[in-house]
Amino acid sequence: MVAPSPQVDRLTSEQIARFKRDGFLVLPSVLDPELCRQARESLWKLIERYLPRIRRDDPETWTPVTDEESEQLTAHRPVEGGDPHLGGGGHRLFARNGAEQFMLDLAPRALWDVAEQLLGADTVVWPAGVDESNTATGPSFMCDDAVGSLVTHVGNDMGFPQGGSFETEPALRLPRTGPVWLNGQGSRGIYCTLPGSPDPAPDYRGAHSDGACYSRFRVQLSAYIDDVPPNCGGFAVWPGSHSRIWPEQWKTFKAGEKHTDKHLAKRRAGGYTDPVILQIKRDTPPVDCHGPAGTVVLWHTKILHIPGQNASTDVLRQATIYGYMKTPESVPDALVVDDTDGDIWRDWADEVREAN
Ligand SMILES: [Fe+2]
């Protein structure tokens, strides 16, 4: 796949070594300012339409979304299935516009070269977005997590099975505002943290590692479409946690526990209280990834993270998130569910595997 311009520069060997060690990398102001502007306009248009009491020119109106407002937003779920175009609750607000072409050009495609550099040429699922029938089609490994997300974000009436088949559905079809990140076709849209959000320290209860280790997601990005000053809700990350969580999750999966076994009285991996996560929180302080508009944070999919506190009174933290997925050809099902030897870099490009 030849990526469209403009492309973010490929990483230097020093940056790759840092990414490998820390599990994340901040690239300040690398995105096209015009596309960032378009994304902001799109967000505010949705707010104007669905939650007009939040006014762009008056930060004093950027107060938490009430339960009643949250319900009203959910009532606007599109008939074809999928999330409402604008949703939220408390200090969170999200625009489900991640399959729009400009949103794909903005970040997932602008970092295509970088994604291929990290994961290997011709081994990454291309984010094509939706077709003429408003459908996003792409491969998805149907583990319990994926099926759970389908039910939550598409709706129960779509005929998906209750449990995962643990096989790849090569052409999973999703509606425009559905979980289009599951088949690699779209981003998560725009996630906002409203000003004055609560401080998650010192317990960082919501800190987590995304999804299950048995998936094809390897590298993810959080991209800021507007300035995110320090302590304004930037992506908060625990350096080095990726290489500690990865082997623990595999060990647990090998012992028979799935990421979604929520009924277990004591879970060892995949939750918010895994022993390894508690230990990381005890011995490592998180880093607040701030930066000007157009900043991208690249992160290993297993890194421990949390949306940081937005301590400001007048900054709306706006970020888009996308996960690059290996193709089923490059990582067949048998390998998706078997990395029990724990080589965290198995599916990455030689340039990454050899870096140190
Ligand atoms: Fe997450």
Boltz pocket constraint, residues with backbone or C-beta under 6 A from the ligand:
constraints:
  - pocket:
      binder: B
      contacts: [[A, 208], [A, 209], [A, 210], [A, 305]]
      max_distance: 6.0
